[in-house]
Each structure stands twice: as structure tokens, then as C-alpha cells.
């Protein structure tokens, strides 16, 4: 039965009352401060008198009280999420939380961005394998949520591309410096979302920080152009960054289409409300893959029903869209990984076999190794005085913070600066403006030996902690310390590679330790891709240089490698679910480097990395095309998972947009470990020394009839045994799925391990050439 229609005169009266409603005042008479909140609404509760949900939310009928003014939504969500974002006082937000149709509300937050040769390093070869079979991804649309795009760049050329897929429903938002004609058969869509940003920083904030910005999809920052073209940039010959990394630049899926969703703004980060609007629009437009190099900081572990990225991604995945996210740059700190929902692909960063060496020669003849992307005039003097401001100037001077160093002490010298507290390249600008001739940037304990190249504004290089300590000791103890710096250009074929980047965020998963995160690593160190024409390679306002390509490092760079890989797999296997694509990438990833040894940790040279560092390993796309078996999962599995970790049905509904019944769903998953995930992470609590989990494998190989045999290997001396039942899986045309149980047990006489132990399970079909590998991690959680 339809809801009764509200008489038109009454609607007018309600509207007039709302218009006359006073602003909310505090007890002292001052107007109450506003904040932006995101409200999840039961969309089924909309009265039929309103033609759209937007009309309902903005009406007096939705107001929290007759005296309250109608809401002015910043965003209205209707695809991956149902509800709206609005800027209201806290008291009004509290009233709206009590509205019978409001299921949840959370405050808007700012999130940071997680800031070629890499496709070949992942196993892609021209006219062979996945590139050939998927036609380089030409029928796939990759949506990139980032800082926008520089549409004229030749990495976004649509030359020789076929027509845009007919299913595409997106568009090109016009704005300053961005006519609708900026889109083409490559850049098929471009939109921008500034409402949350404007509400948080003020309506004029886009240009208020003194930097160039555009109220349009145009990219003033560079990050979005870089990530978009890393995933799906067209082939661009004679590419380099001021001579570094010369060659052919191309994305992982060079013929895939790009749709840019500008949800982040230069120098201001990304608001949750705008990110959620980007997800909503991208899925409605018809993208196949979403790439999100955005996340919370270290230790951000909001439950999934309060995490807009997790919520937006769930809505996308439930509609068949693969979502890749960056793991974060807070490594090597333990439990620093972010974006940990199990329906996401969480991507850490590794090195590739390319480096940009620099060398410091000290006055006593010692040589120290570093890295640099400096491309200006080299140092002309054989040696220059060496000076470390931290000896006399305190902490601020040691970090070369703005206005912290005395020009009279650094003029004409090589200045040693400690890393931290300010951008690496900004320290170089401080030194240059103070009259310094060059800079050496030294790592501390937090960064260890992990190095990334930077396009410094003066001759400069970075060195690791050990080299930095030696350099500072020399500067302190020599009577006349001197040095010079030489730059070695581009070197390829570097070994070992990959190595887990020191900055790459690490597990365990701080929210649900039964889900191993990150899922895998991809190239994320010194990655060459397209750049904006609005800013220099350092991103500093004072950097007047302009470059067509730039080299950046971060899990932001690793994420689009996974997005491009997913685009290729979606093109080659259009029937695969997002979970199947992620499974293929995980179970074919490798944990060995190009020397045949275990993947190492850049933060601790000589130490073998673990699944907490690299997940399943480094992705290899030559194998992912034909993984043999996949571990699939869908909405029912994720609902059962959320029930198993203790979420209430109304909390789960915030994520799923559908009513759920946990007692029935929870029977399918007794704990988070039972989700049909390609990795196995077990938490043994208290005196429990044993745990059994189940998995279901689906045969996606060319041969319907296949037999796989299990092999398990755990770290030597771990005191943990692993058994698999059955040990053989027999597939046929009528039995494409087979389930098995994995039981992990510690020796009864052995005390619980102080540290997690790890190993792997591999299913092999012998002569078929498939090895389906899943990492196993066992952690003991002691009772409080």
C-alpha cells in the first residue's frame, strides 16, 4: 500500500517554518560550530511523495525537529552507499542519529595520499601472454580515485584505440582549465568532488593555500596523473625524468580506458565524504576496476561499518568491480597496514631491478653509497666543506627545518640533514635558500637502510642509517671535513630484487588478525609515470622546473600496478569475480628474488621478509593468467565473516545495504579464519594449541579433469605441525569445486611461541605446471 500523500499546503507550511528556523546557538549565544558528517540511511524508508532521495533528505519532513532547518546535503549517495553527507553542528548530528531511518553516522575525516620498467619486472612481455591475450586491456575501464588528471599528456593519448565500450555511462565534468572535450577514447571520464573539502576547509580553500589548484578534474598535484598512467598509461616513447629511467613508458594495462575521479586536493588530502562520492559515481558510471591510493595513517583501525573506503569498496565489489588499495607508507612499523577489509586487495610496495646510484667521497678517501634523481649541474669542485647543523643547532637544525639553519655556517658547504618531520625535498630547498652548495639526507632508525630517489633542487643524495652515522661521525671528528657527490644515472639489472620497501606498511592486521594483510606487494619504489604540467617534480611551490614524467615511490605507486594487473585479468577472464582475480594474483605471487633467495627487507638488509611484510609475495602476471585454482568469495561469505567477528546485524547492514540475519550466516563461518581467503592466518588464543579451518578451491584451468596434491612447509624449528585433509583434490567437469581442511597444531609440550611462525601450503598438479601457493601464519594471543 502506498504511503499517504502529504497535502501540498502542509508541505509549503513546513518549508516556511524551516526557513524561519534560527541558527543553532550555544548557551553563550555564539553559533555552534559545524562539522561534516556522513549519514547512512535506510533508503527503503523514503516516503513515496518524494520523487528522489535527494528531495527527501533536503525536505522539512526529514528534519530532526519541526524547528530545524532543512538539510543542505553536500553529497547524496545511491549506488555503493545509501545516504548523504552534510555539514551540521554536533547537536544536530546527534538529533539526526536518532532519526528512525538513519542507520549510522560518522564524522568526515581527512585521509592522506600514499605516496617504465615495472610491467616487465612483473613478467609482462610484448605480444606474449597476458598482454597479448587481454589485448592490453582495451575493453576494461579503470576508475582512479585521486587528485585528478592532466588530460593532454601523451600517456593519455587515444591513438589506435577502438571505440569506447558501449556499456560506459560516465561523463566529463567541465570546469576551469578542463573543457568537456578533454576526454577521449583513452580518458573516457573525468569528475571532481569538492563539497566535503569545501565544507572542511572553507568554500574558497581550493586556492587559499597559495598553490595552483583547479576547480575541475585537472590535476594540480601530479599524484593522480602518475597513478592513473601507472595503471593504464598509453605507450610513450623516449620517456624519462630529466634523463633518468630513459625508455618506453607504459601502464600495466596500456590500452585500458581511464576514468579519473578527483577526490583529493593539492596539499589538503582527501575527505571521506568526497571519497565515498567518488566510489558511488564510479560504480554508477560503469568502471570495471577501482584504484585507490588513499588510506588512513598507521594504527587507523576503524571497524568496517565506520570506514567509508571499506563501505564504498564493498558496494563496488558486490557489483563485480575489483578494488585495489594501497597498504600505507608507515612501515617498517609492525601493525601499520591500513585498508584491511577482506573484500579489498591491499597492496604493499617492493623494489624493482633498477636504481639511481650516487656516491659520496669523503676527504679521507672513504666512499659512501646513496641514491639521487638530481639532474642539474654537477658539483664542480673536487671537494667542499662538510657541515652537520645538528652538532650545534639542536633538533630543528638537524632536520633542516625552515629557518632553522644559519646561512653563515652553511654557505658553500655540503650540508648533512636528518630525514623526518618535513618532506625530503623541502630540506633541500631550505639548504639552497640558506646558501648551501649541496645536501646529504641521512636516514635514522625509523627508515633504516630504505632509500628512495628524489628530484632535488640542488646537488643532493640520500644515504641509509649506517652510511649516515659514518658521515656524521666524520663531520664531527675530522679537523677539516670535506666531501663531494657524484651521480651515477640509471642502473638496471640490480640484485637482489624485489625487496620489501622499508616504508611499506606491515602486518599483522590490527583489526582482524585472522585476515593476513597486505595481500601482496607490487613495484612501488622509483616508478616512472606521467606528471602534471602544473608543478615541478618535487611538488614544492618554489620549484619552477617542469617535467613530462616523474619518478615517485610509495604504496601509492604499487596500488595502480595491481589495478592494471586486475584490468588485464578481467579482460582475459571476464567471468571471474573480484575475489577470483585477487586469488590469482595472490596464489601465483613469488616470495623469492632475482637471485633465487628469499625476498628481503630493505629496512633490515640481510633479513628475510615474512608474510607480514609481503603477504603472499610479489605479483607475477605471467603466472596469474592461468593460476589453476582460485579461492572465490561473494556477498554471503563476507556477511558470514562479519557475523563471525562479532558485528551486529544493524552494523553489517551499514556495509551491505541489505538486512542480514547473523545466526544463519554465522553457521557458515565459525571465525574470521574460515573466510575462503587465499592466505591462512590463524590466531591461537590462551591455552588453545590447535585450530582447523576450511577452504574451497575452484578449478579454473583449461583442463576440467585435474588432480592436485598438497605440500606444506613451515619454518624450521617452529614447533608447529600442519595437516591437510584430503591431501589430494580431484576435479572433473562435474566437480569444479573441492573443499579441504587445514589443521594447525603446536606440540603439546611446547609453550606458545613468543613470535608468529609462518610457512605455506601449495597445491600442485604435477605436469600441469600449476602451483597454487597460500601463506600460512600462526600467532599466539596470550590471555590478559
SULCOR-V698905 format. One record per residue. N is the residue number from 1. RES is the residue in one letter. BURIAL is # if it has 24 or more other ideal C-beta (glycine too) atoms within 12 Angstrom, else .. D_FIRST is the distance of its C-alpha to the first C-alpha in whole Angstrom. Layout:
N,RES,BURIAL,D_FIRST / N,RES,BURIAL,D_FIRST
//
This chain:
1,X,.,0 / 2,X,.,4 / 3,X,.,7 / 4,X,.,9 / 5,X,.,12 / 6,X,.,15 / 7,X,.,18 / 8,X,.,20 / 9,X,.,23 / 10,X,.,22 / 11,X,.,22 / 12,X,.,25 / 13,X,.,26 / 14,X,#,25 / 15,X,.,27 / 16,X,.,30 / 17,X,.,30 / 18,X,#,30 / 19,X,.,32 / 20,X,.,35 / 21,X,.,34 / 22,X,.,37 / 23,X,.,38 / 24,X,#,38 / 25,X,.,42 / 26,X,.,44 / 27,X,.,46 / 28,X,.,49 / 29,X,.,47 / 30,X,.,47 / 31,X,.,43 / 32,X,.,42 / 33,X,.,42 / 34,X,#,39 / 35,X,#,39 / 36,X,#,36 / 37,X,#,33 / 38,X,#,31 / 39,X,#,28 / 40,X,#,25 / 41,X,#,22 / 42,X,.,19 / 43,X,#,17 / 44,X,.,14 / 45,X,.,13 / 46,X,#,14 / 47,X,.,12 / 48,X,.,11 / 49,X,.,13 / 50,X,.,16 / 51,X,.,17 / 52,X,.,19 / 53,X,#,19 / 54,X,#,23 / 55,X,.,21 / 56,X,#,19 / 57,X,#,22 / 58,X,#,25 / 59,X,#,23 / 60,X,#,24 / 61,X,#,20 / 62,X,#,21 / 63,X,#,25 / 64,X,#,26 / 65,X,.,27 / 66,X,.,27 / 67,X,.,30 / 68,X,#,30 / 69,X,#,30 / 70,X,#,28 / 71,X,#,28 / 72,X,#,30 / 73,X,#,29 / 74,X,#,32 / 75,X,#,30 / 76,X,#,27 / 77,X,#,26 / 78,X,#,24 / 79,X,#,26 / 80,X,#,28 / 81,X,#,26 / 82,X,#,23 / 83,X,#,24 / 84,X,#,27 / 85,X,#,31 / 86,X,#,32 / 87,X,#,35 / 88,X,#,35 / 89,X,#,37 / 90,X,.,37 / 91,X,#,35 / 92,X,#,32 / 93,X,#,32 / 94,X,.,32 / 95,X,#,29 / 96,X,#,27 / 97,X,#,28 / 98,X,.,26 / 99,X,#,23 / 100,X,.,20 / 101,X,#,19 / 102,X,#,23 / 103,X,#,24 / 104,X,#,28 / 105,X,#,30 / 106,X,#,34 / 107,X,#,36 / 108,X,#,37 / 109,X,#,41 / 110,X,#,44 / 111,X,#,45 / 112,X,#,48 / 113,X,#,49 / 114,X,#,51 / 115,X,#,53 / 116,X,#,61 / 117,X,#,62 / 118,X,#,60 / 119,X,#,58 / 120,X,#,61 / 121,X,#,62 / 122,X,#,58 / 123,X,#,60 / 124,X,#,59 / 125,X,.,61 / 126,X,.,61 / 127,X,.,60 / 128,X,.,60 / 129,X,#,58 / 130,X,#,54 / 131,X,#,55 / 132,X,.,56 / 133,X,#,53 / 134,X,#,50 / 135,X,.,52 / 136,X,#,52 / 137,X,#,48 / 138,X,#,48 / 139,X,#,45 / 140,X,#,43 / 141,X,#,42 / 142,X,#,43 / 143,X,#,41 / 144,X,#,43 / 145,X,#,42 / 146,X,#,45 / 147,X,#,47 / 148,X,#,46 / 149,X,#,49 / 150,X,#,52 / 151,X,#,51 / 152,X,#,55 / 153,X,#,56 / 154,X,#,57 / 155,X,#,56 / 156,X,#,52 / 157,X,#,54 / 158,X,#,52 / 159,X,.,56 / 160,X,.,55 / 161,X,#,52 / 162,X,.,50 / 163,X,.,46 / 164,X,#,44 / 165,X,#,41 / 166,X,.,39 / 167,X,.,36 / 168,X,#,37 / 169,X,.,34 / 170,X,#,36 / 171,X,#,38 / 172,X,#,41 / 173,X,#,40 / 174,X,.,43 / 175,X,#,45 / 176,X,.,49 / 177,X,#,51 / 178,X,#,48 / 179,X,.,47 / 180,X,.,45 / 181,X,.,48 / 182,X,#,48 / 183,X,#,46 / 184,X,#,48 / 185,X,#,47 / 186,X,#,48 / 187,X,#,46 / 188,X,#,43 / 189,X,#,41 / 190,X,#,42 / 191,X,#,40 / 192,X,#,40 / 193,X,#,38 / 194,X,#,40 / 195,X,#,37 / 196,X,#,38 / 197,X,#,42 / 198,X,#,42 / 199,X,#,40 / 200,X,#,42 / 201,X,#,46 / 202,X,.,45 / 203,X,.,44 / 204,X,.,48 / 205,X,#,48 / 206,X,#,48 / 207,X,.,52 / 208,X,.,53 / 209,X,.,55 / 210,X,.,57 / 211,X,#,56 / 212,X,#,55 / 213,X,#,51 / 214,X,#,49 / 215,X,#,46 / 216,X,#,45 / 217,X,#,45 / 218,X,#,49 / 219,X,#,50 / 220,X,#,53 / 221,X,#,53 / 222,X,#,54 / 223,X,#,52 / 224,X,#,49 / 225,X,#,51 / 226,X,#,53 / 227,X,#,50 / 228,X,#,49 / 229,X,#,52 / 230,X,#,53 / 231,X,#,50 / 232,X,#,50 / 233,X,#,53 / 234,X,#,55 / 235,X,#,58 / 236,X,#,61 / 237,X,.,64 / 238,X,.,67 / 239,X,#,65 / 240,X,#,66 / 241,X,#,66 / 242,X,#,69 / 243,X,#,71 / 244,X,#,69 / 245,X,#,67 / 246,X,#,68 / 247,X,#,67 / 248,X,#,64 / 249,X,#,61 / 250,X,#,57 / 251,X,#,54 / 252,X,#,53 / 253,X,#,51 / 254,X,#,53 / 255,X,#,51 / 256,X,#,48 / 257,X,#,45 / 258,X,#,45 / 259,X,#,42 / 260,X,#,43 / 261,X,#,40 / 262,X,#,42 / 263,X,#,41 / 264,X,#,44 / 265,X,#,47 / 266,X,#,51 / 267,X,#,52 / 268,X,#,49 / 269,X,#,47 / 270,X,#,43 / 271,X,#,40 / 272,X,#,38 / 273,X,#,35 / 274,X,#,37 / 275,X,#,37 / 276,X,#,34 / 277,X,#,33 / 278,X,#,35 / 279,X,#,34 / 280,X,#,31 / 281,X,#,32 / 282,X,#,35 / 283,X,#,32 / 284,X,#,30 / 285,X,#,33 / 286,X,#,34 / 287,X,#,37 / 288,X,#,38 / 289,X,#,40 / 290,X,#,40 / 291,X,#,43 / 292,X,#,43 / 293,X,#,46 / 294,X,#,45 / 295,X,#,45 / 296,X,#,45 / 297,X,#,49 / 298,X,#,51 / 299,X,.,49 / 300,X,#,46 / 301,X,#,43 / 302,X,#,40 / 303,X,#,38 / 304,X,#,35 / 305,X,#,32 / 306,X,#,34 / 307,X,#,36 / 308,X,#,35 / 309,X,#,37 / 310,X,#,36 / 311,X,#,32 / 312,X,#,32 / 313,X,#,35 / 314,X,#,32 / 315,X,#,30 / 316,X,#,32 / 317,X,#,34 / 318,X,#,30 / 319,X,#,30 / 320,X,#,34 / 321,X,#,36 / 322,X,#,39 / 323,X,#,40 / 324,X,#,43 / 325,X,#,44 / 326,X,#,47 / 327,X,#,49 / 328,X,#,50 / 329,X,#,54 / 330,X,#,55 / 331,X,#,57 / 332,X,#,59 / 333,X,#,58 / 334,X,.,56 / 335,X,#,52 / 336,X,#,52 / 337,X,#,50 / 338,X,#,46 / 339,X,#,43 / 340,X,#,43 / 341,X,#,39 / 342,X,#,40 / 343,X,#,38 / 344,X,#,40 / 345,X,#,44 / 346,X,#,46 / 347,X,#,49 / 348,X,#,52 / 349,X,#,56 / 350,X,#,59 / 351,X,#,62 / 352,X,#,63 / 353,X,#,67 / 354,X,#,67 / 355,X,#,69 / 356,X,#,71 / 357,X,#,74 / 358,X,#,76 / 359,X,#,79 / 360,X,#,81 / 361,X,#,84 / 362,X,#,86 / 363,X,#,89 / 364,X,.,90 / 365,X,.,89 / 366,X,.,86 / 367,X,.,83 / 368,X,#,80 / 369,X,#,77 / 370,X,#,74 / 371,X,#,71 / 372,X,#,71 / 373,X,#,69 / 374,X,#,71 / 375,X,#,73 / 376,X,#,75 / 377,X,.,79 / 378,X,.,80 / 379,X,#,82 / 380,X,.,86 / 381,X,.,88 / 382,X,.,89 / 383,X,#,88 / 384,X,#,86 / 385,X,#,86 / 386,X,#,83 / 387,X,#,82 / 388,X,#,79 / 389,X,#,78 / 390,X,#,76 / 391,X,.,80 / 392,X,.,81 / 393,X,#,77 / 394,X,.,75 / 395,X,.,71 / 396,X,.,70 / 397,X,#,73 / 398,X,#,73 / 399,X,#,69 / 400,X,#,71 / 401,X,#,68 / 402,X,.,68 / 403,X,.,71 / 404,X,#,72 / 405,X,#,76 / 406,X,.,79 / 407,X,.,80 / 408,X,.,83 / 409,X,.,83 / 410,X,#,81 / 411,X,.,82 / 412,X,.,84 / 413,X,#,83 / 414,X,#,80 / 415,X,#,78 / 416,X,#,76 / 417,X,#,73 / 418,X,#,70 / 419,X,#,67 / 420,X,#,64 / 421,X,.,62 / 422,X,#,62 / 423,X,#,62 / 424,X,#,65 / 425,X,#,65 / 426,X,#,65 / 427,X,#,68 / 428,X,#,70 / 429,X,#,69 / 430,X,#,71 / 431,X,#,74 / 432,X,#,74 / 433,X,#,74 / 434,X,#,76 / 435,X,.,79 / 436,X,#,79 / 437,X,#,80 / 438,X,#,77 / 439,X,#,75 / 440,X,#,75 / 441,X,#,71 / 442,X,#,72 / 443,X,#,69 / 444,X,#,69 / 445,X,.,68 / 446,X,#,64 / 447,X,#,65 / 448,X,#,67 / 449,X,#,69 / 450,X,#,66 / 451,X,#,66 / 452,X,#,64 / 453,X,#,66 / 454,X,#,66 / 455,X,#,67 / 456,X,#,69 / 457,X,#,70 / 458,X,#,74 / 459,X,#,76 / 460,X,#,74 / 461,X,#,73 / 462,X,#,71 / 463,X,#,72 / 464,X,#,71 / 465,X,#,72 / 466,X,#,75 / 467,X,#,77 / 468,X,#,75 / 469,X,.,77 / 470,X,#,80 / 471,X,#,80 / 472,X,#,80 / 473,X,.,83 / 474,X,#,85 / 475,X,#,84 / 476,X,.,85 / 477,X,.,88 / 478,X,.,90 / 479,X,.,92 / 480,X,.,91 / 481,X,#,88 / 482,X,#,87 / 483,X,#,85 / 484,X,#,84 / 485,X,#,80 / 486,X,#,80 / 487,X,#,77 / 488,X,#,77 / 489,X,#,74 / 490,X,#,72 / 491,X,#,73 / 492,X,#,71 / 493,X,.,71 / 494,X,#,71 / 495,X,.,71 / 496,X,#,69 / 497,X,#,66 / 498,X,#,63 / 499,X,#,63 / 500,X,#,60 / 501,X,#,60 / 502,X,#,61 / 503,X,#,58 / 504,X,#,56 / 505,X,#,54 / 506,X,#,54 / 507,X,#,52 / 508,X,#,52 / 509,X,#,48 / 510,X,#,48 / 511,X,#,44 / 512,X,#,44 / 513,X,#,47 / 514,X,#,46 / 515,X,#,45 / 516,X,#,48 / 517,X,#,48 / 518,X,#,49 / 519,X,#,49 / 520,X,#,52 / 521,X,#,54 / 522,X,#,55 / 523,X,#,57 / 524,X,#,57 / 525,X,#,60 / 526,X,#,62 / 527,X,#,60 / 528,X,#,60 / 529,X,#,58 / 530,X,#,57 / 531,X,#,57 / 532,X,#,56 / 533,X,#,58 / 534,X,#,57 / 535,X,#,59 / 536,X,#,62 / 537,X,#,62 / 538,X,#,62 / 539,X,#,59 / 540,X,#,62 / 541,X,.,62 / 542,X,.,66 / 543,X,#,66 / 544,X,.,66 / 545,X,#,67 / 546,X,.,64 / 547,X,#,64 / 548,X,#,62 / 549,X,#,61 / 550,X,#,61 / 551,X,#,61 / 552,X,#,59 / 553,X,#,58 / 554,X,#,55 / 555,X,#,53 / 556,X,#,51 / 557,X,#,53 / 558,X,#,53 / 559,X,#,49 / 560,X,#,49 / 561,X,#,51 / 562,X,#,49 / 563,X,#,46 / 564,X,#,49 / 565,X,#,49 / 566,X,#,46 / 567,X,#,45 / 568,X,#,48 / 569,X,#,47 / 570,X,#,43 / 571,X,#,45 / 572,X,#,48 / 573,X,#,45 / 574,X,.,41 / 575,X,.,40 / 576,X,#,41 / 577,X,#,38 / 578,X,#,39 / 579,X,#,40 / 580,X,#,42 / 581,X,#,44 / 582,X,#,45 / 583,X,#,46 / 584,X,#,48 / 585,X,#,50 / 586,X,#,50 / 587,X,#,52 / 588,X,#,54 / 589,X,#,55 / 590,X,#,59 / 591,X,#,60 / 592,X,.,64 / 593,X,#,66 / 594,X,#,68 / 595,X,.,71 / 596,X,.,69 / 597,X,.,69 / 598,X,#,66 / 599,X,#,64 / 600,X,#,65 / 601,X,#,64 / 602,X,#,65 / 603,X,#,65 / 604,X,#,68 / 605,X,.,70 / 606,X,.,71 / 607,X,.,68 / 608,X,.,66 / 609,X,#,62 / 610,X,#,60 / 611,X,#,56 / 612,X,#,55 / 613,X,#,57 / 614,X,#,56 / 615,X,#,53 / 616,X,#,53 / 617,X,#,56 / 618,X,#,57 / 619,X,#,54 / 620,X,#,56 / 621,X,#,55 / 622,X,#,57 / 623,X,#,56 / 624,X,#,52 / 625,X,#,52 / 626,X,#,53 / 627,X,#,52 / 628,X,#,52 / 629,X,#,49 / 630,X,#,46 / 631,X,#,44 / 632,X,#,41 / 633,X,#,38 / 634,X,#,34 / 635,X,#,31 / 636,X,#,31 / 637,X,#,34 / 638,X,#,34 / 639,X,#,31 / 640,X,#,33 / 641,X,#,36 / 642,X,#,34 / 643,X,#,34 / 644,X,#,37 / 645,X,#,38 / 646,X,.,37 / 647,X,#,34 / 648,X,.,31 / 649,X,#,27 / 650,X,.,26 / 651,X,#,29 / 652,X,#,29 / 653,X,#,25 / 654,X,#,27 / 655,X,#,29 / 656,X,#,26 / 657,X,#,23 / 658,X,#,22 / 659,X,.,21 / 660,X,#,24 / 661,X,.,26 / 662,X,#,30 / 663,X,.,31 / 664,X,.,30 / 665,X,#,31 / 666,X,#,34 / 667,X,.,36 / 668,X,#,36 / 669,X,#,38 / 670,X,.,41 / 671,X,#,42 / 672,X,#,42 / 673,X,#,45 / 674,X,#,43 / 675,X,#,41 / 676,X,#,42 / 677,X,#,44 / 678,X,#,47 / 679,X,#,49 / 680,X,#,50 / 681,X,#,50 / 682,X,#,51 / 683,X,#,51 / 684,X,#,53 / 685,X,.,52 / 686,X,.,55 / 687,X,.,57 / 688,X,.,55 / 689,X,#,57 / 690,X,.,55 / 691,X,#,52 / 692,X,.,50 / 693,X,#,48 / 694,X,#,46 / 695,X,#,46 / 696,X,#,44 / 697,X,#,46 / 698,X,#,45 / 699,X,#,48 / 700,X,#,48 / 701,X,#,51 / 702,X,.,53 / 703,X,.,54 / 704,X,.,51 / 705,X,.,54 / 706,X,#,55 / 707,X,#,57 / 708,X,#,56 / 709,X,#,59 / 710,X,#,58 / 711,X,.,60 / 712,X,#,60 / 713,X,.,62 / 714,X,#,62 / 715,X,#,64 / 716,X,.,68 / 717,X,.,69 / 718,X,#,65 / 719,X,#,65 / 720,X,#,62 / 721,X,#,61 / 722,X,#,59 / 723,X,.,58 / 724,X,#,56 / 725,X,.,54 / 726,X,.,55 / 727,X,.,57 / 728,X,.,57 / 729,X,#,53 / 730,X,.,54 / 731,X,#,51 / 732,X,.,51 / 733,X,.,49 / 734,X,.,46 / 735,X,.,47 / 736,X,.,46 / 737,X,.,45 / 738,X,#,47 / 739,X,.,47 / 740,X,#,49 / 741,X,#,50 / 742,X,#,52 / 743,X,#,54 / 744,X,#,56 / 745,X,.,58 / 746,X,#,61 / 747,X,.,64 / 748,X,.,64 / 749,X,.,67 / 750,X,.,66 / 751,X,.,65 / 752,X,#,62 / 753,X,#,62 / 754,X,.,63 / 755,X,.,61 / 756,X,#,59 / 757,X,#,60 / 758,X,#,59 / 759,X,#,59 / 760,X,#,57 / 761,X,#,56 / 762,X,#,57 / 763,X,#,56 / 764,X,#,59 / 765,X,#,59 / 766,X,.,62 / 767,X,.,64 / 768,X,.,60 / 769,X,.,61 / 770,X,#,57 / 771,X,#,58 / 772,X,#,54 / 773,X,#,55 / 774,X,#,53 / 775,X,#,54 / 776,X,#,54 / 777,X,#,55 / 778,X,#,55 / 779,X,#,55 / 780,X,#,56 / 781,X,.,54 / 782,X,.,56 / 783,X,.,55 / 784,X,.,55
//
